Amino acid sequence: MKSFLKNVLANIVAIVLLFVVFFFFFIMMLVFSAMGNDKSVVVKKNSILTINLKTNIIDSPTEEQVGLFNINNQNKNILLYDALEAINKAKTDDNIKGISIETDNLNAGVTQIDDLRNAIEDFKKSGKFVYAYGNAVSQSAYYLGSVADQYYLNPSGMIELKGLATEVTFFKDFADKYGIGIEVIRHGKFKSAVEPFLRNDISPENKEQLSTLLNDLWKNTSAKMAGSRKIDSAQFKTVVDSLYGMIPELGIQYKLADKLIQKTQYDEIIKAKLSLKEKEKLNKISLANYISSYSDDDKSGEKVAVLYASGSINNGDGYNDINSEKYIKYIKDLQDDDKVKAVVFRINSPGGSANASDEILFELQQLKKKKPLVVSFGDYAASGGYYIAMAADKIYSEPNTLTGSIGVFGVIPYYKDIANKNGIRSDIVATNANSQYYSALNGVSPYGVSLITRSVEGTYKRFVHFVTQNRKQTFEQIDSVGGGRVWSGTRAKQIGLVDELGTLNDAVKFAAQKAGLKSYNVASYPKKMSPFEQIFQDLNEDGISARIIKNKIGKANYEILQQITDKKLKSEVKMEMPYQIKIE
């Protein structure tokens, strides 16, 4: 028996040691891999700056997703600001002769693509060429690629040019079927975040705002595509309505592309453009490598800080998304940093917790007392995302930014019917009249509903109050464009919710001007988390389970699941937009 136990213990120890050794070598491989990625890149003569399938444009360092579950991902995440600076630098770089757009799918938001298109349009003023090639091209990739001088398509390829649509998922019948009760309190007839729990179809108000919003976005994007391709607007509408881009020959006939060729032939066309000999190699350099090629070491002077805020707004201190404890620290650090002379707050958020939004706004108001604070909107600046902008000296929005959604709601789920059907009941003993104003089994008491309604109404008034102060309008004026309604950036400018239509670069330049800076560096915050740190961030039960589920059912379905299971729905007052709109 002793011999048996010794053998078992020996095997256990061997397994543990093997695991430790494996884990050590795994970590060392990551470290050496990270070191290898820091190699300096040399830009050769006659190089072509390439936007390819491995290019992921992100708005904030906190969107970086490197971990145990995507360690083999070869895609390069590039900050939008860095990408724009690279294209601007390439314009005057003698080694860069042109740009090649070679992507069928583009991981970037609509405002990010707008900025990239504008930067490439400016690049073309140098006289350098821009070519594009595609196989099975998504609408977002074509929106970018259509800016090229020449667009080439694979003979068996397609362009998925179809216009914009949004699909709203409803949970009312699901909740009724399984006995899940949902108490909803909201302010604003356009505050559609709660509609999936109340209805089985889109309300007239929500249909109105969605129709206006989609048509605003499509008007902007379609005009740019048609203009770049020199297609009459009426004909372009016919092309889109008829899905002609799906058939390669029709894509050529209706001028969506210039020629059907193979990728090898496309490279030969570029070589001929550069007057390269047959045996000379075509030098392509990706955006990520080009950014790595030039020095960015001089950070000693005066700074304009860009503080990125991307994702949902929550209480807590997590790195991803906009977590109030973390952002309060970031803001205070910038406030106390004497080298930071101005701050640009880059917002790309559909909102979230009203409490967390209020905390962040207060700290930004304190920051503004010490140095200029300029806000730049990305794809979303809605609800809580708009609320936290109300400390700004000036607000820049992109034309296609989803803006506003000035409204508040509370959603409280309970499970009385499903519990009773399965023989589960409860009884309550309490010390005070409202000790149990909410119960997961019995829902919210009538007094609890009136109290939460009062809280929602009070939060809405506080929201509008800060907007009136920043926008210098009356309560009635803001309330008339509020009510939870979402606007495009173009309309937000018209109704006074933002100051200017402009890019992140425009906001940085204005912040520097307001601070009286003639020479300055641009520094990004929060600092990018290393791959090593991100991997260890994965090593917790919630993080691992969330990533497994997301990988299994897909990101879109995972976001729907979150709406049903989110613990924060229990009692928190929310400032949040219910949907996302992407050009796909």
Secondary structure, DSSP 8 states (H G I E B T S, - for coil): -HHHHHHHHHHHHHHHHHHHHHHHHHHHHHHHHHHHTT------TTEEEEEETTEEEESSGGG---STTSTT---EEEEHHHHHHHHHHHHT-TTEEEEEEE-SS-B--HHHHHHHHHHHHHHHTTT-EEEEEEEEE-HHHHHHHTTSSEEEEEEEEEE------------HHHHHHTT-EEEEEEE-TT-GGGHHHH-SS--HHHHHHHHHHHHHHHHHHHHHHHHHHT--HHHHHHHHHTTGGGSHHHHHHTTS-SEE--HHHHHHHHHHHTT--TTS--EEEEHHHHHHHS------S-EEEEEEEES-EESS--SSSEEHHHHHHHHHHHHH-TTEEEEEEEEEE-EEEHHHHHHHHHHHHHHHTTS-EEEEEEEEEETHHHHTTTT-SEEEE-TT-EEE---EEEEEEE-HHHHHHTT-------SSTTTTSEETTTEE-HHHHHHHHHHHHHHHHHHHHHHHHHHT--HHHHHHH-TT-EEEHHHHHHTTSSSEE--HHHHHHHHHHHTT-SS-EEEEES----HHHHHHHH-SHHHHHHHHHHHHH-HHHHHHHHHHH-GGGTT-EEEE--------
